[in-house]
Amino acid sequence: MRSEFLICFLILFSSLLVPSHGHWGLPEKQAALFIFGDSLFDAGNNNYINTTTDFLANFFPYGETFFKYATGRHSDGRLIPDFIAEYAKLPLIPTFLPSTSHEFTFGVNFASAGAGALVETHKGFVIDLKSQLSYFKIVEKALKQKLGDERTKTLLSRAVYLFSIGSNDYIAPLLPNSTVLHSDDSRKQYVAMVIGNLTAAIEEVYEKGGRKFGFVNLCPLGCLPTTKATVPGSTGSCLEDASQLARLHNKALSEVLQELESHLKGFKYANHDFYKSLDERINDPRRFGFEESTACCGSGPLRGISSCGGKRPGLKDYELCEDPDEYLFFDSVHPSEKASKQISGLMWSGTPDVTGPYNLKTLFELK
């Protein structure tokens, strides 16, 4: 897969240098949006890599409510970054792949479904965080060639960098027969490794001029329909081991962001408590306008088996709800468009108890 990427980039690199429109500069107060992460943010990069259906969403019923066709987003419609772009008065941010006919001056989406902060997570089937950073460097070089060093420096320093990463790093080791996380010490060491890779990525973007960062921490991983379905009896109980890992990660993330703010000049961030906001909706869906906190599309208990659209061989039959807006989750893992819109609103203008120390609206306004 890596060789295919390299060939693709060598062939298509020159296309990055040619704008699809005549305009390469941003308005004076406009900030670009660069997106890194996993399926929560992937708007279709995985459509262009050699991967499995587990990490694809380019088939019905994905995309059914908003785009009316499957774009590669793991949702019935838009994702969190799509709404953030709208709030920031930006167009939909293009995916890096296939790297043709894009300006990229409004930003780029590098996210890949199934990706983790660790290179080993789903290796060979996803674009891991390290690879996403390497593609960011390709974009930076292209911008410098077209805009010049100073204008590129301004664009990158004004931009907001959005991250959603880590869930896949923890879900994979919790699969049956895995002994990676069998003790408290091994869990702490593992979390430190994931956070270390994320920290290295943040520092790399900072070195390239990035100053404004947005994060979603990990949701209660044990309370997703797919993990609930693995609990014996499948009565709706959460898988506590998974949620405990998410809490350990979130605590470590909060600490490292505070540390980075203290020693990186100009570093500003918005960290959304996705664990809290999703947990509240899982426990009391009707309070937030949902009839169900289960999945709209899937099979088995809670529709928690990942079969939406025929994802898994041998699981071609799946159930599909009539109205995704009534469901917190669209498939066994991913929020519905309605839920993504609610979460993006909290990220954009939420108070410090849910998104802090800044929210994204404030970050976009900062010069």
Salt bridges, closest charged atoms under 4 A:
ASP54 OD1 - ARG312 NE 2.58
ASP82 OD2 - ARG73 NE 2.77
GLU86 OE1 - ARG78 NH1 3.65
GLU103 OE2 - HIS21 ND1 3.20
ASP128 OD2 - ARG2 NH2 3.44
GLU140 OE2 - LYS144 NZ 3.49
GLU140 OE1 - LYS208 NZ 3.26
GLU204 OE2 - LYS137 NZ 2.48
GLU240 OE2 - ARG247 NH2 2.34
ASP241 OD2 - ARG187 NH2 3.67
GLU255 OE2 - LYS251 NZ 2.70
GLU291 OE1 - ARG286 NH2 3.23
GLU319 OE1 - ARG303 NE 3.42
ASP331 OD1 - HIS334 ND1 2.90
GLU337 OE2 - ARG78 NE 2.92
ASP353 OD2 - LYS276 NZ 3.58
GLU365 OE2 - LYS361 NZ 2.73
